[in-house]
Amino acid sequence: MKNLKYIYISLGILAFTACNDPEDVDLEPEVIAEAPVELSAGSADFSTYVSLGNSLTAGFTDNALFKAGQANSFPNLLSTKFALVGGGSFTQPLMNDNVGGLLAGGAQLEGFDPRLVFFSGNEEQSAGPVPLAFLNSGATVTTDIILNNPTGPFNNLGVPGAKSFHLLATGYGNAANLEAKLANPYFVRMTGATPDAKVLELAMAQSPTFFSLWIGNNDVLGYALSGGDGTNPITDKATFDSAIGALVTTLTSGGAKGVMANIPYVTSIPHFTTVPHDPIDPNENDFAEQVPTLNRVYGALNQVYDALGETERMVVFSDSLNNSVVIKDEALADISAQITGAFNANPNFPIFVQGLGLPEAAAPLVATLLGNAYGQTRPATENDLLVLSSSQVIGKVNQESFAALSAANLPPAVAGQFSVEGVTLPLADKWVLTPEEQDEIKAATDEFNATLSSAASGAGLAFVDANRLLQDLAQGGVTDGDFTLTANLITGGGFSLDGVHLTARGYALMANEFMKAIDATYGSNFEASGSLFNIGNYPTNYSPALQ
């Protein structure tokens, strides 16, 4: 079997517009102009508005924070409407450029990369999101958390990556805590001369009269983004409840009014719904030619699975239909020992090993390797969710696996053949959310959302059901004015290229939802006065040339 190249997943680039076709008549109905409704703040006082939250509050988009995205953050958009009814200035901790990414003393911070951009595709690579450098090699990161932080105080205290309890954490913005991973580089940019200040403290120091609080997404999203592999666990309920209680109690202690929002289900966002469970096209990269060899290898395993009554684990590849990836599922019983034992007891197994180009003496080694590799594996089903980043590895040779098999004295060709991600090497837990992991996330989201709703209701705050809105995006779309947004990656217009954060148009839609909630609770009339945003005035993507 050949080493497979990257298996591209076509995203189908579509242009879309919304318009009204002219009617073939000359007569128009008489329009009686109504007196304009004067904009009113109702009982809300917007003179000092602060916003607290995470990346969704900061204006994060296309997997980065940058100036143009911050200009279209939903709190900044809201502040322009609040200014019409007494709202004051609104200051954000602006990045230095439209590249995104962070430096520390001139060195690139790992994991804080420049933004993604859209690539229209060519013969070598399909259309889709690519790093900015792919299309703009001259783009340079200039935002340095050690050398050029902005000066506060900041009204937008959205900290990308923050969980609920981080808003109450001492030292979360202290650069001295970065190495121990107890600080957040984005918050380091905000603390200035008070590096140990809490996010909540910086908010209260401004004596806010109105606030927005959208926090909690990362308390479940971190677990989801890591495929539920345990490296980023879901926040425990007691910690979450305590954090939300402290935040709301403190923020309202001076009489401030405000608005809160809840947490969307991960199944509503394209980061988890774009890559299908069966992305392997037999017509790509000569995959069909590999099918006989693959089925010979898996055929040996399938006999063992069948004998053990584990038929749901059986793998058969097709040379005409799209194929499911093979995944590791830790919810399955580990039958590694049974697989190894069955192969060692089979007198025909050495012949099978020789068919792979290996000597008969390698049979015990191969039996052990196969047992270890396939003890908890199965084909993915439509009930599994593959994270968006899995599209970058499916069909590629995993170099760590290749090195390990080579160290076990397998020839390079064989080591490569058994190291193809999702094909001969089952996708690791971090690339897949199994149904059991999805249930964990949903249960936690429901519990957290009940806490958020109760806290808002108890304090008399406005409340935005962001979960419902994003579900609507995923289930047919949301129409606002002349535009309908959906949760489709790239073509839907609502979500940016990272599949998690909103586009500028999506943030404008969210700002409208916040204003509607404020209207309902405080008697303002942003909607009735025609003051909501025309979301069509906001982009769905940013040019690679924007620096």
C-alpha positions in Angstrom: 0.0 0.0 0.0 1.3 3.5 -0.9 1.6 6.2 1.7 -1.5 8.3 1.2 -1.4 12.0 0.6 -3.7 14.4 2.3 -7.3 13.6 1.7 -9.0 16.8 0.9 -12.5 17.4 2.0 -14.3 19.6 -0.5 -16.3 22.4 1.1 -18.2 23.4 -2.0 -17.6 27.1 -2.4 -20.8 28.9 -3.2 -21.6 32.6 -3.7 -24.9 33.7 -2.3 -26.9 36.9 -2.3 -30.4 37.9 -1.3 -32.6 40.1 -3.4 -36.1 40.9 -4.3 -37.1 40.3 -7.9 -39.0 43.2 -9.4 -42.6 42.6 -10.3 -43.9 43.1 -13.8 -46.4 45.8 -12.8 -46.3 49.6 -12.8 -48.7 50.3 -10.0 -47.3 50.6 -6.5 -49.4 50.7 -3.3 -49.7 54.0 -1.6 -47.2 54.2 1.3 -48.3 56.2 4.3 -45.3 57.3 6.2 -45.3 56.8 10.0 -43.8 59.1 12.4 -40.3 57.8 13.4 -40.1 56.3 16.9 -37.6 58.1 19.0 -34.9 55.9 20.5 -35.1 55.5 24.2 -32.8 53.7 26.8 -35.8 52.9 29.0 -34.6 52.3 32.5 -31.1 51.3 31.4 -28.2 53.6 32.0 -25.5 53.0 29.4 -23.1 55.8 30.5 -20.4 53.4 31.6 -20.7 50.0 29.8 -18.3 47.2 30.4 -18.3 43.8 28.8 -16.9 40.6 30.3 -16.4 37.3 28.7 -14.1 35.2 26.5 -13.2 35.2 22.8 -16.8 35.7 21.7 -16.8 39.0 23.6 -13.3 40.0 22.4 -14.3 39.8 18.7 -12.1 36.7 18.0 -12.7 35.5 14.4 -10.9 33.3 11.9 -8.9 31.7 14.7 -7.3 35.0 15.8 -7.8 38.4 17.4 -7.0 41.4 15.2 -8.0 45.0 14.9 -10.7 44.6 12.2 -12.3 41.8 14.1 -12.2 43.8 17.4 -13.9 46.7 15.6 -16.8 44.3 14.9 -17.0 42.7 18.3 -20.6 42.6 19.5 -19.8 44.8 22.6 -18.1 47.4 20.4 -21.1 47.4 18.1 -23.5 47.7 21.0 -21.5 50.7 22.4 -22.2 52.6 19.2 -26.0 52.2 19.8 -25.7 52.9 23.5 -23.9 56.2 22.6 -27.1 57.4 21.0 -28.9 57.3 24.3 -26.2 58.5 26.8 -23.6 55.8 26.5 -20.0 56.9 27.0 -16.8 56.0 25.3 -15.8 52.4 24.8 -12.2 51.4 24.9 -10.9 48.0 23.6 -7.4 46.5 24.1 -6.7 46.7 20.4 -4.1 44.5 18.7 -1.3 46.2 16.8 -2.3 44.8 13.4 -4.7 42.9 11.3 -2.4 39.8 11.2 -3.3 38.4 14.6 -0.9 36.2 16.6 1.1 37.1 19.6 4.8 37.6 20.4 6.6 37.6 23.7 9.8 39.6 23.6 10.0 39.1 19.9 9.4 35.4 19.9 6.2 33.8 18.5 4.0 32.4 21.3 3.1 28.8 20.5 -0.6 28.4 19.8 -1.2 32.1 19.2 -0.9 32.2 15.4 -2.0 34.7 12.7 -5.5 34.5 11.4 -6.9 32.1 8.8 -7.9 33.3 5.4 -10.0 31.7 2.6 -8.1 30.0 -0.3 -10.2 29.4 -3.5 -8.2 26.3 -4.4 -6.1 24.9 -7.2 -5.1 21.6 -8.7 -2.9 20.8 -5.7 -5.1 21.9 -2.8 -8.9 22.2 -2.4 -10.6 25.4 -1.4 -10.9 26.2 2.2 -9.3 27.9 5.2 -5.5 28.3 5.2 -3.0 30.2 7.4 -2.5 33.8 6.4 1.1 33.2 5.4 0.0 30.8 2.7 -1.5 33.8 0.7 0.4 36.7 2.2 4.0 35.8 3.0 4.7 39.4 4.0 2.2 39.5 6.9 4.1 40.1 10.1 3.0 39.7 13.7 3.7 42.9 15.6 1.6 42.5 18.8 4.1 41.8 21.6 2.8 41.2 25.2 6.1 42.2 26.7 7.0 45.2 24.5 3.9 47.1 23.3 0.8 46.5 25.4 -2.0 49.1 25.2 -3.1 51.4 28.1 -6.4 50.9 29.9 -8.8 51.0 31.5 -10.6 48.8 29.0 -14.4 48.5 28.6 -14.1 45.3 26.6 -12.7 42.7 29.0 -13.3 39.7 26.8 -10.4 37.4 27.3 -10.0 34.7 24.6 -9.6 31.3 26.3 -11.1 32.4 29.6 -13.4 30.1 31.6 -15.9 31.2 34.2 -13.5 31.0 37.1 -10.7 32.8 35.3 -12.6 36.1 35.6 -12.0 35.8 39.4 -8.4 34.5 39.3 -5.6 36.5 40.8 -2.5 36.6 38.6 -4.3 35.6 35.4 -2.9 38.6 33.7 0.6 38.4 35.2 3.3 37.6 32.6 5.4 35.9 35.4 2.7 33.2 35.5 2.9 32.4 31.8 5.5 29.6 32.0 3.4 27.8 34.6 0.3 28.3 32.4 -1.5 30.2 35.1 -1.8 33.4 33.0 -3.4 34.3 29.8 -1.3 36.3 27.2 -4.4 38.2 26.1 -5.2 39.3 29.6 -1.5 40.2 30.2 -2.1 42.9 27.6 -4.8 44.4 29.8 -3.5 44.5 33.4 -0.8 47.1 32.9 0.6 48.3 36.3 -1.6 45.9 38.2 -0.5 42.5 36.9 -2.3 40.5 39.6 -5.7 42.3 39.1 -8.7 40.1 38.4 -10.9 40.6 35.3 -13.8 41.4 37.6 -11.7 43.9 39.5 -10.8 45.8 36.4 -14.5 45.9 35.5 -15.6 47.1 38.9 -12.9 49.8 39.0 -14.8 51.6 36.3 -18.1 51.7 38.4 -20.2 50.3 35.5 -23.7 51.4 35.1 -24.4 48.6 32.5 -22.6 45.4 31.7 -22.8 42.3 29.4 -21.6 38.9 30.6 -21.2 36.1 28.2 -19.0 33.5 29.8 -19.0 29.7 30.2 -18.5 28.6 26.6 -14.9 27.5 27.3 -16.0 25.6 30.4 -17.3 22.9 28.0 -15.8 23.9 24.7 -12.2 23.2 25.8 -13.1 19.6 26.5 -14.9 19.4 23.1 -12.1 21.0 21.1 -9.7 18.4 22.6 -12.0 15.6 21.4 -12.8 14.8 25.0 -9.4 13.2 25.6 -9.2 14.5 29.1 -6.5 17.1 28.6 -9.0 20.0 29.1 -11.7 18.8 31.4 -15.2 20.2 31.8 -15.4 22.6 34.7 -17.1 21.0 37.7 -20.6 22.3 38.5 -19.8 23.6 41.9 -16.9 25.8 40.6 -19.0 27.1 37.7 -22.0 27.9 40.0 -19.8 29.7 42.5 -18.1 31.7 39.8 -21.3 32.8 38.1 -22.8 33.7 41.5 -19.8 35.8 42.5 -19.7 37.6 39.1 -23.4 38.5 39.0 -23.5 39.5 42.7 -20.5 41.8 42.3 -21.4 43.3 39.0 -24.9 44.3 40.3 -23.7 45.4 43.7 -23.6 49.1 42.7 -27.0 49.1 41.0 -25.7 48.3 37.5 -28.1 46.7 35.1 -26.9 44.2 32.5 -27.5 41.4 30.0 -26.2 37.8 30.0 -26.1 35.0 27.5 -25.9 31.2 27.7 -23.8 28.5 26.2 -24.4 27.0 22.7 -24.4 23.2 22.1 -21.2 22.2 20.3 -23.3 20.4 17.7 -24.5 23.8 16.6 -21.1 25.0 15.4 -19.3 23.9 12.2 -16.1 23.0 14.0 -17.8 19.7 14.9 -20.2 19.3 11.9 -18.1 20.0 8.8 -15.9 16.9 8.6 -18.1 13.9 7.8 -17.5 10.5 9.4 -16.8 9.1 5.9 -14.5 11.6 4.2 -12.2 9.1 2.4 -13.0 9.4 -1.3 -11.8 6.3 -3.2 -11.2 8.5 -6.2 -8.7 10.7 -4.4 -5.0 9.9 -4.1 -5.3 6.5 -5.7 -7.1 5.2 -2.7 -9.1 2.7 -4.7 -5.8 1.0 -5.6 -5.1 0.4 -1.9 -8.4 -1.2 -1.1 -7.5 -4.8 -1.8 -4.4 -4.5 0.5 -6.4 -2.8 3.2 -9.2 -5.3 3.1 -6.6 -8.2 3.4 -5.2 -6.6 6.5 -8.6 -5.8 8.1 -10.0 -9.1 6.8 -7.6 -10.9 9.3 -8.8 -8.6 12.1 -12.5 -9.0 11.1 -12.2 -12.8 11.6 -11.1 -12.1 15.2 -13.8 -9.5 15.7 -16.5 -11.9 14.4 -15.3 -14.7 16.6 -15.4 -12.5 19.6 -18.9 -11.2 18.8 -17.6 -7.7 18.1 -19.0 -7.2 14.6 -19.5 -3.5 15.0 -15.7 -3.2 15.0 -15.3 -4.8 11.5 -13.8 -2.6 8.8 -14.4 -3.1 5.1 -13.2 -0.4 2.6 -15.0 0.3 -0.6 -13.4 1.2 -4.0 -16.5 3.0 -5.1 -18.2 4.7 -2.1 -16.9 7.1 0.5 -15.3 5.3 3.4 -15.5 6.0 7.1 -12.4 6.7 9.0 -11.3 4.2 11.6 -11.2 5.6 15.1 -10.1 4.7 18.6 -13.1 4.5 21.0 -12.1 4.3 24.6 -15.7 3.4 25.5 -15.0 0.0 23.9 -13.6 -2.9 25.9 -9.9 -3.4 25.2 -9.5 -6.7 23.4 -5.8 -6.2 22.5 -4.7 -9.4 24.3 -7.4 -11.4 22.6 -6.4 -10.1 19.1 -2.7 -10.9 19.8 -3.6 -14.3 21.2 -5.8 -15.2 18.3 -3.2 -14.3 15.7 -0.4 -16.2 17.5 -2.7 -19.3 17.7 -3.5 -19.2 14.0 -1.2 -21.4 11.9 -1.9 -19.4 8.8 -0.9 -16.1 10.4 2.8 -16.4 9.5 1.7 -16.8 5.8 -0.3 -13.6 6.2 2.8 -11.8 7.6 4.9 -13.0 4.7 2.3 -11.6 2.4 3.1 -8.2 3.8 6.7 -8.6 2.8 8.0 -9.6 6.2 9.8 -12.8 7.3 7.8 -15.5 9.0 9.8 -14.9 12.2 8.1 -11.5 12.5 4.7 -13.1 13.1 4.7 -12.7 16.9 5.8 -9.1 16.7 3.1 -8.2 14.1 0.5 -10.0 16.2 1.4 -7.9 19.2 1.5 -4.6 17.2 -1.9 -5.4 15.6 -3.4 -6.2 19.0 -2.1 -3.0 20.5 -3.3 -0.9 17.6 -6.8 -2.3 17.1 -7.9 -3.3 20.6 -10.3 -0.4 21.0 -11.2 0.6 17.4 -14.2 0.7 15.1 -15.3 2.6 11.9 -16.8 6.0 12.6 -20.5 6.4 12.2 -22.8 9.4 11.6 -23.2 9.7 15.3 -19.5 10.6 15.8 -18.3 14.2 15.4 -14.9 14.8 13.9 -13.2 18.1 15.0 -12.4 20.4 12.1 -8.7 20.0 12.5 -8.9 16.3 11.8 -9.2 17.2 8.2 -5.5 18.2 8.3 -4.4 14.7 9.3 -6.7 12.2 7.8 -4.9 10.2 5.1 -1.5 11.5 6.2 1.4 9.4 7.7 1.7 9.9 11.4 5.4 10.5 12.0 5.4 9.4 15.6 3.8 6.1 14.7 6.2 5.7 11.7 9.1 6.2 14.1 7.8 3.8 16.6 7.2 1.0 14.1 10.5 1.6 12.5 12.1 1.3 15.9 10.3 -2.1 16.2 12.4 -3.2 13.2 9.6 -2.9 10.6 10.8 -1.9 7.2 10.1 1.8 6.3 7.5 0.9 3.7 5.5 -1.3 6.1 5.9 1.2 8.9 4.4 3.9 6.6 1.6 1.6 5.5 0.5 1.1 9.1 0.7 4.7 10.1 -1.9 6.4 7.8 -4.2 8.4 10.0 -7.8 7.2 10.0 -7.0 4.4 7.6 -4.5 2.0 9.1 -3.8 4.1 12.2 -7.0 4.7 14.1 -7.7 8.4 14.7 -6.8 9.2 18.3 -9.4 10.4 20.8 -8.5 14.0 20.4 -9.8 14.0 16.8 -13.3 12.6 17.6 -16.2 13.2 19.9 -18.0 9.9 20.4 -21.7 9.8 21.4 -20.7 9.2 25.0 -18.5 12.3 25.0 -21.2 14.3 23.3 -23.6 13.3 26.1 -21.2 14.5 28.7 -20.9 17.9 27.0 -24.7 18.3 26.5 -25.4 17.4 30.2 -22.8 19.9 31.4 -24.1 22.6 29.0 -27.7 22.1 30.2 -26.6 22.3 33.8 -24.5 25.5 33.2 -27.3 27.1 31.2 -29.7 26.5 34.0 -27.3 28.3 36.4 -26.9 31.2 34.0 -30.6 31.6 33.4 -31.4 31.4 37.2 -28.6 34.0 37.9 -29.9 36.4 35.3 -33.5 36.0 36.4 -32.7 36.4 40.1 -30.9 39.6 39.4 -33.5 41.0 37.0 -31.0 41.0 34.1 -31.8 40.7 30.4 -31.0 37.3 29.0 -30.0 36.1 25.5 -30.6 32.5 24.5 -27.5 32.2 22.4 -27.9 28.4 22.4 -31.3 28.7 20.7 -30.0 31.2 18.2 -27.0 29.0 17.2 -29.2 26.0 17.0 -31.4 27.9 14.6 -28.4 28.7 12.5 -27.6 25.0 12.3 -31.2 23.9 11.6 -32.0 25.9 8.5 -30.7 29.4 9.2 -31.7 32.7 10.7 -33.0 35.5 8.4 -32.3 39.1 9.3 -33.3 41.7 6.8 -32.2 40.6 3.4 -29.8 38.0 4.6 -30.1 34.4 5.9 -27.2 33.1 7.9 -26.5 29.4 8.5 -24.0 27.3 10.3 -22.3 26.0 7.2 -18.6 26.7 7.2 -17.5 29.4 4.7 -20.8 29.5 2.8 -23.1 30.1 5.7 -21.9 33.5 6.6 -22.5 33.1 10.3 -19.3 31.4 11.4 -15.7 32.3 10.7 -13.1 30.1 9.2 -12.2 28.4 12.5 -15.7 27.0 12.8 -16.1 28.2 16.4 -16.3 32.0 16.3 -18.7 34.2 14.5 -18.0 36.4 11.4 -18.5 40.2 11.7 -21.9 39.6 10.2 -22.6 36.9 12.8 -21.5 39.3 15.6 -23.8 42.0 14.2 -26.7 39.4 14.4 -25.7 38.6 18.0 -25.6 42.4 18.9 -29.2 42.6 17.6 -30.2 39.7 19.8 -28.6 41.5 22.8 -30.5 44.7 22.0 -33.8 42.8 21.7 -33.2 41.2 25.1 -32.4 44.6 26.6 -35.6 46.0 25.1 -37.7 43.3 26.7 -36.2 43.8 30.1 -35.5 47.5 30.5 -38.1 49.0 28.2 -35.6 50.4 25.7 -36.7 50.4 22.0 -33.7 49.6 19.9 -35.8 47.3 17.7 -39.0 49.4 17.5 -37.0 52.6 16.7 -35.3 50.8 13.8 -31.9 51.0 15.5 -30.9 47.3 15.0 -27.9 46.7 12.8 -28.3 45.9 9.1 -26.1 42.8 9.2 -25.5 43.0 5.4 -23.2 46.0 6.2 -20.8 43.6 7.9 -18.3 41.3 6.1 -18.2 37.5 6.3 -14.5 37.3 5.6 -11.4 39.5 5.6 -8.9 39.9 2.7 -5.5 38.3 3.0 -4.0 41.7 2.1 -5.5 43.3 5.2 -2.6 44.1 7.5 
